Amino acid sequence: MFQLLSLLLGTPLLIVAAVSPASRVPWLAELLGLDPAGTSRGAVLVDQFSAASVLFWGGGALALAFVVTVPKILNLALRPDRVYPLYGFAYCCYRAVARITSTPFFVNLYGDSSYIVGYLRALGYKASRAGQTGSNFGAQLTHDTPYLVSIGAGTMVSDGVRFLTADFSATSFRVSPVSIGARCFLGNAMSVPSAGRLGDNCFVGTKTMIPIDGEVRRDVGLLGSPPFEIPRSRPDRQFDLTRTELRSRLRAKDRYNVATIGIFLMVRWIRLYLVLLLGCFAVRMYDLIGFSALAVGSIVIGVTGFCYSVVVERFSTGLYDLTSRYCSIYDRYFWWHERFWKLSVQAGSLNGTPFKGVMWRMLGVRIGRRVYDDGCSISEKTLVSIGDEVTLGSGSVLQSHSMEDGIFKSDHIHVGARATLGSGAFVHYGVTIGEGAHLAGDSFLMKGESVPPGSRWHGNPARERR
């Protein structure tokens, strides 16, 4: 109810507050179609298209320049391992750096491509250009400050990884370096602390707690929380490439990723134009029918944006359902799958509402009735089926794929009726959860697990609680 009132009352009030002074500026009044002298409808549409283009392309270029320059100036106030009091000048500079450099748009834009390494280096990462795989970093990467993060050559970092370069107490804080060795693989949803003991050639599984004591780990695999060592996995030799073949496939992947980035920008550009078009029309109708025009306009803009995102994602797969796959990251199918990720939608604004199930159904999830979703994330919608009366906790994840050591694998996930996924629970590909089963919060259910009906599982990796 609060969300609905905010949409119907709060947004229109803000629009009125912005439009009232804007209507007194001649060129803004002409753009909004409020010019009393009268402007042809075609000219107004052209002006709005030009405004959307300037806002998107010009604003994007200025934002990129701002992100890679201004935080470097603010970072001059911070010194590694020096203790600063909270809420002082240094703290304000730290907060500004963290917020500006963590802008998700550019990480999403360049992620899952070779160009993310150049962007992160411009941002301040010490990331080696050697060992380029074309997918060294995913599209969801965060940090406290980028200037103290060092990544070795050939290391691959999955989505949901956060580099913790800041430590806090009740009265003070400090920033410290974070270092990851070469040829490592970091799975999803983990935090890398400044005291992490991670050397070369390490495999770190999803949601694994990186050790901060003992000797530096090398040539091992780590899994779980608390972590335990496992043998270092060996990549499938059937996907080995010679140096010449690797360079050729990498160049082909780069060309494909450039096209993907172009499509991503075009989709966002058109979306902005639609929002501007509908917003200006609602403002023009305000003079005729009053406040209700803005309330209805807010709803129409929200629904249109949602439907547009759904259509884009569905057409990105050609309206076909995804299927189980096992291939190299240099296979053309995987490049196409990366494009699907870049154009996919999660719609967190619908969390906890009955409309979230409707959204999942529109996006291809086979979902039952009376499902309560408080903020679940589903990466491959058409590979997931969810039964009736299922509870999906806030921050839970159903991920139907893995990219371990450059090998892409995907498979179906089945969640039975009346099952419960706790907050922050992570479910990997190839998993079947039986009816009435319960997966505790922050648990990690590994690939291929079969959870019996009515059972209770917890832990990382998750095991049955007897």
N, C-alpha and C positions, 0 to 999 in steps of 0.2 A: 504494500500500500504506500509506504514511504517513497519507494522508487517511482511509482506511478504519479504521486503528487509532485515529486521533484521534476518529472518530465513535463507534466501539464502546467505547473505554476512557476517553478524555479527557472527553467530554461527560457520561457517567454518573457519573464521579467528582466532577465539579463539582456535579451535581444532588444526589448524596449529601451532599456538604459543605454545600449550601444547605438541604436538607430536614431534616437531623438537628436543627439548632437550631430550625427553623421548626415542627417537629412539637410542640414544647413550648409554642408560643403557641396558645391556644385557638381564636381566630378563624381562624388560618392552618390549623390542623389540621382545622377544620370545612370550610374551603374546599377542601382537598386530599382530603377524604373520609376523614380519619384520626381523626375524633372518636370516642373509645371509647364515648361515650354513644349513638352511632348517630344518623345523620341520614338522612332519606328521600332517595332518589336525585333526585327532582324538586327538592327544596330545594337540593341540592348543585349541580345544573345551573343553577338560577336564581342562586345565589351566584357561580358561575364566570362566568356571563354578565354579571352586575353588575360583577365584578372586571375583566373584559375591557373593559367600557364605561368604567369609571373610569380604567383604565390608559391607554386610547387617547385618549379625549376630554379627560379631565382632564390627563393627562400631556402631550398635544399642546399644549393651551392654555398650560400652564406652560413647556413647552419654547420655544414661540414668544415668550412674554414674556421668557424668559431670553436668547434669541438677540438680541433687539433692544434689550436694556438693558445687561446685564452687560459685553459687549465695549466699549461706549462708555466705561464707567468705566476699563477696562483701557487703552483707547487714550489716556487722559490722560497716560500715561507716554511717549508717542511724539510726536516733533515732526518735521514734514517736512524732509527733506534734512539732518537732523542725524545725525552718525555715532555709532553706539553699539557697544561691544565685544560680541562674541559670548558667549552663555551667561550674560550678566548678567541683572539684573532687567528691563531694557527688552526683552531678547530673549525672556524667559519671557512677558512681556505680549504681545509680537508673536505668538508661537506660539499662545498661548491665543486671541487674537483671530482669527487665521487659521483655526484648527480649529473654533471655535464658530460663526463666521459662514458657514463653508463647508458647513454641514449640508445634505446633498443633498435631504432630504425636502421641505423647504419650497420650494426652487427647483423641484423636480419637481411639487409641488402647484400652485403659482401660474404656472409657466412656460407659454408658448404661450397666454397670455391677457392681458387688460388689467391684471389684478390683480398681475402680477409687478412692474410699475413701482412701485406703492404699497409692496409688500414691500421692494424694493431701496432705496427712499427711506427707509423705516423702518430698514433695516439700516445706511444711511449713504451710499449712492450719491447723487451729484448728477445725478439723471436728470430731465429735463424732462417735465412732464405734457403739454405740447403735442406735437402730431404723433403722437398715439396711433394705432397701427395695429391693436391687438388681438393682435399677435404680435411685439412689439418685442424680446422676449428669449425664447430657447428654454428647455428644461427641464434643460440641463446647462451651468451657468455657474459658474466658480470665480474666486477672486481671492486675493491675499495679505492685503490689508486693504481693506474696502469704503469707508473714509472719504476716500480720495483719488482715487476714480474719478468722472470727469465725462463724461456722455453727452449729446450734443446732441439736439434735438427731431427726431423722425421717424426716428431711426437704428434699424436692425434688426440684432440680434446673434444669430447662429445657435448651435446646440449646439456644445460642445467648445471654447469661447473662454475663455481665462484672462487676467486682467488682472494684470500683473506690477508691483505697486507697491513691491516690495522688491528691493534690490540687495545682493549679498554679496561679501565678500572672504574671505581665509583667517582674518582676525582680527576683522572688524567687519561691520556692515550698516547700511543706512539705508532709510527709506521715502520715496517720491517720488510726486508726482501722475501719474495717467494721464488723458489727455484725448482724446476722440473727438468730431469735429465733428458738425454736424446733417446729416440726410438721407443718412447713410452706410449701406452694407450690408456686414456682416462675415460671411464664409462660415465653414464648419466648421473645427474642429481648428487653431486658431492661438493664438499668444500675443501680447498687446499690451503692449509694454514702456513704461516710464515716459518714455523719450526718443523715443517714436514721433512721427513727423512726419505726422500725419493730420488734415486740416482738413475742411471741409464738402463734402458731395456726392461722396463717394468710394465706389467699389465695390472691395471687397477679396475676392479669390477664396479658395477653400478651401486651407488649409495655406500661405497666402502669408506670407512674412516681411515684416513692416511695417518700412519704412525708418526709420532713426534719425539720418540725416544729410541735409544739403541743405535746400532750401526746403520749407515745409509744402505737402503735396500737396492740391490742391483740384480738384474737377470732373474727376477722372480715374479710371481703373480700374487696379488693381494685381493682378498675377498672378505666381505662381512664387516660388522661393527659390533664388538671390537674386531680388528682385522686379524686374519691368519694367512700364512703363506701357502700358496699352491704352486705346482710346477708351472713355469712360464710356457704358455701355449705357443704352438708352432703354426704359422700361417699355412693354409692349404697350398701345397706345392703345385697343384693343377693351375693355379692362377699366377704363377711366377712369370715375369716378363724380363727379357733382356733389356739392357740399358737403352738401346735404340728403340725397342718397342715401347718402353715406358715413356720416353720423351715424346714419341709420336702420339700415344694415347693421351698423355697429359695435355699436349697442345690441342687435341680434338676436344677434350673435356673443357678446356678453357674457352674454346669457341662456343661450345654449347652453353656454358655458364654465362657468357656475355649475353647470349640471346635470352636466357632465363632472367638475368638482371634487367634487361630491357623490357621484358613482359611484365615483370614485377612493378617497374616504374610506371609503365603505361596504365596498369590496373589502378594504381594509387592515384595517378593523375586524373583519370576518368571519374574515379570515386569523388575526388575533391570537386570536380566540375559539377557533378550531379548534386552534391550537397549545397554548393553555392547557388546553383540554379533554383533548387527547391526553397532555399532560405530566402532568396530575393523575391520569389513569388509570394511566399508567406508574408513578407514585409509589405509588399504592395497590397495584399488583401487586407492588411491591418487597417488601412485607411477606409476600407469598405465595411468590414464586419467586426472590426475591433479585436479585442484580446483573444477571442476564440480562434482566430486565424493563426496566431502564433502557436497556440497549444496544439491545434491540429497539425500545423506545419512541423512541430517538433516530433510528433508521433510518425508522420509520414517520412521525415528524414531518417529516423531510426529504423523504421521498417524497410525502407528502400535500401539503406546501407547494409542491413542484415541480408536481405534477399539478394542484393548484388554480390556480396561475399560468398553466399551459398552457390549462386550460379557460377561464379568464377572457379570455385573449388571443384564443383561437379564437372564442369567442362574441361578442367585441367587434366582429368583422367579420361576424357572422351566419353563420359557417362557410363563407363565400364567399371565393374568392381575390381579391386586389386586382388591379386592371387599370391600364394606363397612363392618366395623366390630365394635362390641361393646363387650369388654371383659376385664378381669382383667389382670394386668401386670404379674400375675402368671399363665396365660394361655399359653400353648405351642405355640399357634399361635403368640402371642406377641413376644416371644423369637425369633421366625423365622423372624418376621418383623424387630426386632432390627438387626439381621444379614443382612437383606436387606439394612438397613440404612448404616451399616458399609462398605458395598461393593458398594454403589451407587456412582455416579459421577456427577459433575456439569459443568466441563470444562469452567471455567471463561475466558480462553484465547481466546474463540470464541465470547465473548461479543461484540455486536455492528457490527457483521459481518453477511452476509447472511448464513453462515454455522451453526449458532446457531440453526436455525429452523430445519436444516437437522439432527443435533444431537438430538434435542428433539424428532423428528419423529423416529429416530433409537431406542431411549430409551422408546418408547411407548406412548408419548404424542400425542393426537389427535389434530394436529395443522394445521391451514389453510395456505394460501399463503400470501406472502408479510408481514410477521410479523416482526416487529423491536424489537429485544430483546437486551437491553443495559446492561443486568446483572441481570436477574431474576433468582431466586432460586426456584426449584420445588422439593419437598420432595418425593411425590409419583406420578411418572410420569403417570402411567396408570390410575390414578383417575382424571386426568385433561384433559379438552378439551378446545381448544382455536380457535376462529374463524379467518376469513380472516382479514388482515390489522389491526391487534391489535398492540398497542404500549405497551411494558413492560419496565418500567423505571429502572434505575440502582438501585440495592439493593432491588428491590421489591421481595416479597415472596408469593408463592402459597403453603400453607401448608394444606394438606388434613387430618390432624390428630390432636389429642389432648391427653394429659395424665393427666388430672385434677385429683388430689388426688389418683393417682394409678389406674385409670380406663382409658383404651385405647379406643378411639373412632376415626373412620375414615369414610370419605364420599367423594363424588365427588365434584369437582369444575368446573363450566362451565363459560367461558368468551366469550361473544358474539362478533360478527364481529365489527370491527372499534372501539372497546372499548380501553380505555387508563388507565393504572395503573401508577401513578406518582412514582417518585424516593422514595424508602423506604416504599412504601405502603405494607401492610401485609393483606393477605386474608386468612381467616380460612376455615375450612372444611364445606361442605354442602351449599356453596354459589353459587348463580347464578347471573352473571352480564350481563345485557341486552345489545343489540346492541347499539353502539355509546355512551355508558355510560362512565363517567369519574370519577375515584377515585383519589383524590388529593394526593400529595406527603406526606409521613410519616403518612398516615391515617391507621386505623386498622378497617377492615371490619369483624365484628364478625360472629361466626358460624350461619349458617342457614339463613343469610340475602338474600333477593331477591331484586336486584337493577333494577328498571325499565329501559327500553330502553331510551337512550337520556338524562338520568338524571345525575346530578353532585353531588357527595358525598365527604365529607371531615370530618376530625376530628378524635378523638380517645375517644370513639368508633365512627365510621363514621355514619353520618346522612346526609340526603338529603339537599342540599342547594337550597332554593326556592328563 
